Amino acid sequence: QVQLVESGGGLVQAGGSLRLSCAASGRTFSSYHMGWFRQAPAKEREFVARISVSGGTTYADSVKGRFTISRDNAKNTVYLQMNTMKPEDTALYYCATTGTMYWYTPRYWGQGTQVTVSS
């Protein structure tokens, strides 16, 4: 069982920055493939970014060049640095993991943290 707790959401003006954090339980965090998703009102949940156990990263086209995912295995934490934010980035952001080194539909999800970008 993996528990995920997100933090760092809030209200920011367009062009601003936020950093989300996701703290994970478990002794084998370094072996987890981690990811971030988001869900805007009246829209389906969408993939944002993921990071492999070796640090390889993948991004959605909509955030490429503006968002950076990273991990600190000593702190069991994954981060999402969001820069040059846009109103369309407004969403509930979720941390997720498959609980393995592989990437597929995540089995474990956090409760989400709200991000609102004002124009």
Backbone as a ProteinNet text record, in pm:
[ID]
protein_1_A
[PRIMARY]
QVQLVESGGGLVQAGGSLRLSCAASGRTFSSYHMGWFRQAPAKEREFVARISVSGGTTYADSVKGRFTISRDNAKNTVYLQMNTMKPEDTALYYCATTGTMYWYTPRYWGQGTQVTVSS
[TERTIARY]
84	0	88.2	60	134.5	39.1	77.8	-2.3	70.3	-6.1	50	-21.3	54.4	-3	57.2	-27.8	17.2	6.8	88.2	82.1	140.7	117.5	178.2	85.4	-38.4	-131.8	-170.1	-238.6	-282.3	-324	-334.2	-374.9	-252	-236	-122.2	-169	-104.5	-137.7	-73.1	-133.3	-76.3	67.5	154.6	296.5	376.4	307.2	374.1	414.9	462.8	514.8	459.4	453.5	419.6	501.7	528.7	591.8	503.9	461.8	384.6	479.1	441.2	515.9	421.8	478.7	401.5	488.1	446.1	518	456.8	543.6	498.3	541.1	455.7	491.6	566.1	626	691.7	841.9	908.6	1054.6	1117.7	1034.4	1089.6	1052.5	1040.6	1003.2	1095.8	1222	1319.2	1290.3	1210.8	1177.1	1040.3	979.6	846.7	858.2	786.2	767.9	657.3	684.2	592.7	538.3	419.5	361.8	268.2	237.3	139.2	30.9	-92.4	-208.8	-285.2	-377.7	-464	-602.5	-699.1	-836.7	-898.6	-933.2	-1000.5	-1150.9	-1225	-1369.7	-1433.6	-1521	-1595.8	-1506.6	-1385.3	-1294.3	-1244.8	-1193.8	-1140	-1000.4	-963.2	-829.7	-727.1	-618.1	-517.2	-377.9	-292.9	-153.8	-78.8	11	93.2	241	293	435.5	461.3	573.7	615.2	766.5	814.7	958.5	987.9	1083.9	1119.2	1213.7	1245.4	1335.6	1476.5	1510.8	1643.4	1645.7	1529	1522	1478.4	1448.8	1398.7	1260.5	1234.9	1109.9	1033.1	900.9	810.5	705.6	670.8	574.5	464.1	348.2	243.1	287.6	245.3	284.1	241.8	129.8	74.8	160.7	249.6	331.2	480.9	516.9	658.4	726.1	841.7	915.3	874.6	763.5	717.7	719.1	690.8	685.7	806.7	851.5	962.5	927.9	935.2	914.8	1050.5	1059.5	1184.6	1151.2	1252.1	1229.6	1348.3	1319.4	1422.2	1397.5	1473	1449.2	1480	1569.4	1601.3	1483.1	1398	1281	1150.2	1158.2	1037.4	938.9	991.1	908.1	932.6	824.8	832.4	775.9	834.8	797.9	748.3	668.2	631.4	648.7	755.3	780.2	705.4	617.4	534.1	569.4	618.8	657	572.6	575.1	501	359.7	293.1	163.1	56.6	-43.4	-152	-285.8	-388.5	-520.9	-567.3	-529.3	-570	-497.4	-402	-338.9	-422.7	-528.6	-616.2	-678.1	-657.5	-705.7	-675.6	-731.8	-693.9	-580.2	-466.1	-347	-329	-308	-293.6	-154.7	-99.2	20.7	-23.8	51.8	12.5	134.6	118.8	226.1	169.2	242.8	204.9	249.6	342.2	396.5	504.8	545.2	651.4	743.2	845.8	935.7	877.6	769.2	708.1	597.6	565.2	459	340.6	225.8	97.9	-5.4	-132.6	-235.6	-205.2	-179.9	-140.3	-244.1	-192.4	-279.9	-305.9	-209.7	-218.8	-226.2	-318.7	-342.4	-347.2	-302.9	-321.9	-460.4	-486.4	-619.4	-632.4	-519.2	-521.6	-496.1	-439.8	-418.8	-463	-539.9	-600.3	-500.7	-493.6	-413.3	-506.5	-504	-586.2	-497.3	-506.5	-426.5	-520.7	-503.4	-588.8	-527	-614.2	-566.6	-549.6
-119	0	125	218.6	342.9	457.6	545.1	664.7	786.8	873.6	992.9	1116.3	1217.4	1341.6	1459.3	1530.9	1647.9	1774	1872.3	2003.5	2106	2234.3	2339.5	2409.8	2364.8	2431.6	2568.8	2645.9	2778.3	2862.4	2992.4	3089.4	3165.7	3175.9	3246.7	3323.2	3433.8	3510.8	3448.1	3471.5	3423.3	3473.7	3383.8	3415.1	3380.1	3348.7	3316	3170.7	3133.3	2998.5	2939.8	2807.6	2731.7	2604	2549.2	2417.8	2326.2	2218	2116.7	2010.4	1954.8	1845	1727.6	1608.4	1488	1396.4	1377.7	1290.3	1151.1	1051.2	912.5	829.9	737.5	643.2	526.4	447.3	327.4	339.7	226.1	223.6	210.1	186.8	160.5	269.5	392.8	503.5	513.1	487.8	501.8	405.3	303	206.6	232.5	347.7	381.4	477.1	446	539.6	635.5	764.6	864.3	956.1	1007	1095.9	1199.7	1299	1402.6	1404.3	1420	1435.2	1558.6	1603	1713.4	1697.1	1759.7	1756.4	1893.5	1954.6	2083.6	2060.5	2163.2	2149.2	2107.7	2010.1	1961	1896.5	1861.1	1793.7	1663.3	1576.6	1451.4	1471.1	1379.1	1383.5	1360.9	1438.6	1426	1413.1	1345.9	1328	1459.2	1485.7	1606.9	1571.7	1486.2	1452.8	1325.7	1259.4	1143.1	1137.4	1065.6	1051	907	848.7	709.3	696.8	573.7	549.2	598.8	605.9	654.4	804.2	869.9	1013.9	1059.9	967.2	1004.6	1067	1170.7	1244.3	1247.1	1257.1	1270.2	1373.2	1458.3	1565.6	1566.5	1616	1646.1	1765.7	1768.5	1879.4	2014.1	2017.4	2143.3	2207.5	2129.5	2183.8	2178.2	2116.8	2100.3	2236.1	2248.3	2373.7	2468.7	2440.1	2526.5	2453.9	2325.2	2245.6	2153.3	2127	2033.8	1940.4	1811.3	1711.5	1665.1	1643.9	1595.8	1512	1442.6	1358.5	1365.9	1349.2	1341.9	1212.7	1109.9	979	977.1	1062.6	1068.6	1121.6	1200.3	1257.9	1191.4	1087.5	1019.7	1118.7	1211.9	1320.5	1342.8	1369.5	1410.2	1551.5	1630.2	1771.2	1800.7	1906.1	1958.9	2110.1	2156.7	2300.5	2353.9	2450.6	2504.4	2651.6	2684	2821.8	2873	3004.2	3068.3	3011.8	3015.3	2950.4	3028.1	2951.3	3006.8	2975.3	3053.5	3023.5	2880.6	2828	2691.3	2585.1	2623.2	2529.4	2510.2	2587.9	2575	2435.9	2365.9	2228	2175.5	2060.3	1983.4	1891.1	1904.4	1829.1	1708.2	1592.6	1467.7	1408.3	1356.1	1274.9	1128.9	1049.9	910.7	823.3	694.7	600.6	462	386	247.5	160	215.1	135.1	38.8	55	-27.7	62.3	3.5	82.2	103.9	36.3	46	150.9	199.4	298.7	238.3	246	208.8	282	254.6	326.9	318	432.2	428.9	363.2	291.9	223	309.4	396.3	475.2	624.3	692.4	834.4	912.8	1037.8	1128.9	1189.1	1278	1338.6	1462	1511.6	1626.3	1757.8	1851.9	1987.1	2085.8	2187.1	2278.9	2386.6	2407.4	2514.6	2603.7	2733.6	2829.2	2940.5	2963.7	3067.1	3176.6	3294.6	3406.5	3483.1	3536.9	3610	3758.7
0	0	0	-88.9	-98.1	-71.1	18.9	45.4	-7.8	-73.5	-136.5	-83.2	-46.5	5.2	-69.2	-143	-219.2	-134.1	-169	-106.3	-202.6	-171.7	-250.1	-346.7	-356.1	-445.3	-392.7	-476.5	-434.9	-552.8	-527.2	-628	-675.5	-806.4	-864.3	-986.9	-1015.1	-1134.7	-1258.4	-1371.2	-1496.7	-1510.9	-1553.6	-1564.2	-1441.8	-1333.8	-1208.4	-1198.1	-1078.9	-1055.4	-926.8	-925.4	-805.6	-807.6	-689.3	-681.2	-597.6	-658.2	-587.8	-533.1	-418.8	-358.8	-335.7	-339.3	-311.5	-225.4	-101.7	-10.2	-14.9	-28.7	-41.4	78.3	115.8	222.7	161.6	245.4	195.2	191.6	205.6	210.6	73.7	-27.8	-160.4	-260	-212.7	-299.9	-419.1	-399.6	-508.9	-623.3	-599	-703.4	-766.3	-732.3	-786	-903.7	-1008	-1118.8	-1074.8	-1076	-1020.8	-1129.9	-1106.2	-1206.1	-1146.5	-1228.5	-1194.2	-1301.5	-1255.8	-1342.8	-1296.2	-1378.7	-1337.1	-1396.6	-1329	-1377.5	-1359.1	-1471.3	-1469.2	-1460.3	-1415.4	-1404.2	-1536.5	-1530.1	-1646	-1752.4	-1714	-1808.4	-1748.2	-1835.8	-1787.8	-1729.5	-1642	-1586.2	-1696.9	-1694.4	-1798.5	-1739.3	-1813.7	-1774.6	-1786	-1690.1	-1692.9	-1711.3	-1623.3	-1629.2	-1550.4	-1581.7	-1504.2	-1497.7	-1395.9	-1377.5	-1338.9	-1407.9	-1384.8	-1266.2	-1231.8	-1119.1	-1149.8	-1276.4	-1315.6	-1340.5	-1325.9	-1342.9	-1481.1	-1569.3	-1700.7	-1689.5	-1769.7	-1757.7	-1889.2	-1876.4	-1990.5	-1954	-2052	-2026.8	-2131	-2089.2	-2185.2	-2267.7	-2393.6	-2481.3	-2424.7	-2354.7	-2304.4	-2195	-2132.8	-2023.2	-2053.4	-2164.3	-2198.9	-2208.4	-2141.9	-2142.1	-2030.9	-1963.9	-1853.9	-1719.6	-1720	-1597.3	-1590.9	-1467.4	-1445.7	-1330.8	-1357	-1252.7	-1202.5	-1071.3	-1012.6	-890.3	-840.1	-722.9	-629.2	-500.2	-397.4	-321	-354	-293.8	-144.7	-99.7	43.5	123.8	57.7	125.1	83.9	1.5	-46.7	-108.2	-186.7	-237.9	-386.7	-456.9	-597.3	-607.8	-696	-710.7	-851.6	-861.9	-993.4	-987.1	-1050.3	-1059.2	-1180.6	-1158	-1264.1	-1284.2	-1401.8	-1435.7	-1550.8	-1568.8	-1678.1	-1685.6	-1575.4	-1567	-1642.8	-1690	-1769.9	-1703.1	-1731.7	-1674	-1704.5	-1819.4	-1854	-1772.9	-1689.9	-1597.1	-1470.9	-1456.3	-1340.1	-1336.3	-1224.7	-1212.9	-1073	-1045.8	-927.9	-970.7	-905.6	-944.5	-852.5	-914.6	-842.1	-863.7	-757.5	-762.8	-774.8	-849.1	-867.4	-891.4	-862.5	-888.9	-916.7	-995.4	-1018.1	-900.6	-818.7	-710	-756.2	-882	-940.5	-1021.8	-1080.6	-1164.8	-1305.3	-1335.6	-1467.9	-1470.6	-1590.5	-1604.7	-1677	-1612.5	-1670.1	-1587.5	-1605.7	-1530.4	-1381.2	-1316.1	-1175.1	-1086.4	-988	-892.8	-769.5	-736.7	-614.7	-649.4	-580	-607.2	-477	-483.8	-372.5	-376.2	-281.2	-271.5	-360.1	-409.1	-497.8	-425.5	-499.8	-448.3	-556.5	-515.8	-612.5	-655.1	-784.4	-842.6	-923.9	-894.8	-966.5	-1020.4	-1151.2	-1216.5	-1265	-1212.6	-1251.5	-1368.8	-1452.4	-1571.3	-1541.8
[MASK]
+++++++++++++++++++++++++++++++++++++++++++++++++++++++++++++++++++++++++++++++++++++++++++++++++++++++++++++++++++++++

